[in-house]
Amino acid sequence: MDVIVNSFVNFLQIYSYILIGRILLTWFPNIDWFQQPWATISQLTDPYLDIFRRFIPPLAGIDFSPIVAILLLNVAQAVAQSALGALV
C-alpha cells in the first residue's frame, strides 16, 4: 500500500513542477502553445487550471487561480505524505 501512496506523492510532486513551469512560461508572450513541447504542457495542465479559473475571477487583471491550484496540490501532497507516515 505504501508503494501506491509513495507513487501518488511523487506524481503530485512532478505535476507541481510541470504546473509551475507552465505558469512561468505564460510570462513569455512569444510562445506558440500549439507547437510541441508547449502543446503537451498545456494539455497536461490546462484542465486542472481551468477548474480554478471558473471559480476565481481575475482581480485587477491578475489571475490568482494558479496560486490556489498549487496550494491545493500541495495540501493533497501533504495529506498523502501523512497517510504514508501513518501506514509505516
Rosetta constraint file for C-alpha pairs under 8 A:
AtomPair CA 1 CA 5 HARMONIC 6.53 0.50
AtomPair CA 2 CA 6 HARMONIC 5.80 0.50
AtomPair CA 2 CA 84 HARMONIC 5.99 0.50
AtomPair CA 2 CA 87 HARMONIC 6.88 0.50
AtomPair CA 2 CA 88 HARMONIC 7.71 0.50
AtomPair CA 3 CA 7 HARMONIC 5.99 0.50
AtomPair CA 4 CA 8 HARMONIC 6.17 0.50
AtomPair CA 5 CA 9 HARMONIC 6.20 0.50
AtomPair CA 5 CA 80 HARMONIC 6.49 0.50
AtomPair CA 5 CA 81 HARMONIC 7.64 0.50
AtomPair CA 5 CA 83 HARMONIC 7.83 0.50
AtomPair CA 5 CA 84 HARMONIC 6.22 0.50
AtomPair CA 6 CA 10 HARMONIC 6.19 0.50
AtomPair CA 6 CA 80 HARMONIC 7.99 0.50
AtomPair CA 6 CA 81 HARMONIC 7.54 0.50
AtomPair CA 6 CA 84 HARMONIC 7.01 0.50
AtomPair CA 7 CA 11 HARMONIC 6.08 0.50
AtomPair CA 8 CA 12 HARMONIC 6.21 0.50
AtomPair CA 8 CA 80 HARMONIC 7.61 0.50
AtomPair CA 9 CA 13 HARMONIC 6.25 0.50
AtomPair CA 9 CA 77 HARMONIC 5.63 0.50
AtomPair CA 9 CA 80 HARMONIC 6.28 0.50
AtomPair CA 9 CA 81 HARMONIC 6.64 0.50
AtomPair CA 10 CA 14 HARMONIC 6.26 0.50
AtomPair CA 11 CA 15 HARMONIC 6.02 0.50
AtomPair CA 12 CA 16 HARMONIC 6.00 0.50
AtomPair CA 12 CA 73 HARMONIC 6.95 0.50
AtomPair CA 12 CA 74 HARMONIC 7.96 0.50
AtomPair CA 12 CA 77 HARMONIC 6.22 0.50
AtomPair CA 13 CA 17 HARMONIC 6.50 0.50
AtomPair CA 13 CA 77 HARMONIC 7.45 0.50
AtomPair CA 14 CA 18 HARMONIC 6.35 0.50
AtomPair CA 15 CA 19 HARMONIC 6.01 0.50
AtomPair CA 16 CA 20 HARMONIC 6.11 0.50
AtomPair CA 16 CA 70 HARMONIC 6.81 0.50
AtomPair CA 16 CA 73 HARMONIC 7.08 0.50
AtomPair CA 16 CA 74 HARMONIC 7.93 0.50
AtomPair CA 17 CA 21 HARMONIC 6.11 0.50
AtomPair CA 18 CA 22 HARMONIC 6.16 0.50
AtomPair CA 18 CA 41 HARMONIC 7.27 0.50
AtomPair CA 18 CA 45 HARMONIC 7.60 0.50
AtomPair CA 19 CA 23 HARMONIC 6.24 0.50
AtomPair CA 19 CA 45 HARMONIC 6.06 0.50
AtomPair CA 19 CA 70 HARMONIC 7.70 0.50
AtomPair CA 20 CA 24 HARMONIC 6.15 0.50
AtomPair CA 20 CA 70 HARMONIC 7.98 0.50
AtomPair CA 21 CA 25 HARMONIC 6.10 0.50
AtomPair CA 22 CA 26 HARMONIC 6.58 0.50
AtomPair CA 22 CA 41 HARMONIC 6.74 0.50
AtomPair CA 22 CA 42 HARMONIC 7.19 0.50
AtomPair CA 22 CA 45 HARMONIC 7.34 0.50
AtomPair CA 23 CA 27 HARMONIC 7.60 0.50
AtomPair CA 23 CA 66 HARMONIC 7.35 0.50
AtomPair CA 25 CA 31 HARMONIC 7.79 0.50
AtomPair CA 31 CA 38 HARMONIC 7.74 0.50
AtomPair CA 32 CA 38 HARMONIC 7.22 0.50
AtomPair CA 33 CA 38 HARMONIC 5.14 0.50
AtomPair CA 33 CA 39 HARMONIC 5.10 0.50
AtomPair CA 33 CA 42 HARMONIC 6.94 0.50
AtomPair CA 34 CA 38 HARMONIC 6.78 0.50
AtomPair CA 34 CA 39 HARMONIC 5.01 0.50
AtomPair CA 35 CA 39 HARMONIC 5.54 0.50
AtomPair CA 36 CA 40 HARMONIC 6.46 0.50
AtomPair CA 37 CA 41 HARMONIC 6.55 0.50
AtomPair CA 38 CA 42 HARMONIC 6.07 0.50
AtomPair CA 39 CA 43 HARMONIC 6.09 0.50
AtomPair CA 40 CA 44 HARMONIC 6.20 0.50
AtomPair CA 41 CA 45 HARMONIC 6.22 0.50
AtomPair CA 42 CA 46 HARMONIC 5.47 0.50
AtomPair CA 43 CA 47 HARMONIC 7.15 0.50
AtomPair CA 44 CA 48 HARMONIC 7.97 0.50
AtomPair CA 45 CA 49 HARMONIC 6.25 0.50
AtomPair CA 46 CA 50 HARMONIC 5.74 0.50
AtomPair CA 47 CA 51 HARMONIC 6.71 0.50
AtomPair CA 48 CA 52 HARMONIC 7.40 0.50
AtomPair CA 48 CA 69 HARMONIC 7.70 0.50
AtomPair CA 49 CA 53 HARMONIC 6.27 0.50
AtomPair CA 49 CA 65 HARMONIC 7.18 0.50
AtomPair CA 49 CA 66 HARMONIC 6.39 0.50
AtomPair CA 49 CA 69 HARMONIC 6.55 0.50
AtomPair CA 50 CA 54 HARMONIC 6.19 0.50
AtomPair CA 51 CA 55 HARMONIC 7.21 0.50
AtomPair CA 52 CA 56 HARMONIC 5.94 0.50
AtomPair CA 52 CA 65 HARMONIC 5.35 0.50
AtomPair CA 52 CA 66 HARMONIC 7.40 0.50
AtomPair CA 52 CA 68 HARMONIC 7.41 0.50
AtomPair CA 52 CA 69 HARMONIC 6.57 0.50
AtomPair CA 53 CA 57 HARMONIC 6.47 0.50
AtomPair CA 53 CA 63 HARMONIC 7.97 0.50
AtomPair CA 53 CA 65 HARMONIC 5.57 0.50
AtomPair CA 56 CA 64 HARMONIC 7.21 0.50
AtomPair CA 56 CA 65 HARMONIC 5.79 0.50
AtomPair CA 57 CA 63 HARMONIC 7.03 0.50
AtomPair CA 57 CA 64 HARMONIC 7.85 0.50
AtomPair CA 57 CA 65 HARMONIC 7.69 0.50
AtomPair CA 58 CA 62 HARMONIC 5.14 0.50
AtomPair CA 58 CA 63 HARMONIC 4.45 0.50
AtomPair CA 58 CA 64 HARMONIC 6.41 0.50
AtomPair CA 58 CA 65 HARMONIC 7.82 0.50
AtomPair CA 59 CA 63 HARMONIC 6.64 0.50
AtomPair CA 59 CA 64 HARMONIC 7.51 0.50
AtomPair CA 64 CA 68 HARMONIC 6.87 0.50
AtomPair CA 65 CA 69 HARMONIC 6.15 0.50
AtomPair CA 66 CA 70 HARMONIC 6.09 0.50
AtomPair CA 67 CA 71 HARMONIC 6.15 0.50
AtomPair CA 68 CA 72 HARMONIC 6.11 0.50
AtomPair CA 69 CA 73 HARMONIC 6.23 0.50
AtomPair CA 70 CA 74 HARMONIC 6.14 0.50
AtomPair CA 71 CA 75 HARMONIC 6.19 0.50
AtomPair CA 72 CA 76 HARMONIC 6.20 0.50
AtomPair CA 73 CA 77 HARMONIC 6.21 0.50
AtomPair CA 74 CA 78 HARMONIC 6.13 0.50
AtomPair CA 75 CA 79 HARMONIC 6.13 0.50
AtomPair CA 76 CA 80 HARMONIC 6.15 0.50
AtomPair CA 77 CA 81 HARMONIC 6.12 0.50
AtomPair CA 78 CA 82 HARMONIC 6.12 0.50
AtomPair CA 79 CA 83 HARMONIC 6.14 0.50
AtomPair CA 80 CA 84 HARMONIC 6.14 0.50
AtomPair CA 81 CA 85 HARMONIC 6.21 0.50
AtomPair CA 82 CA 86 HARMONIC 6.18 0.50
AtomPair CA 83 CA 87 HARMONIC 6.28 0.50
AtomPair CA 84 CA 88 HARMONIC 6.50 0.50
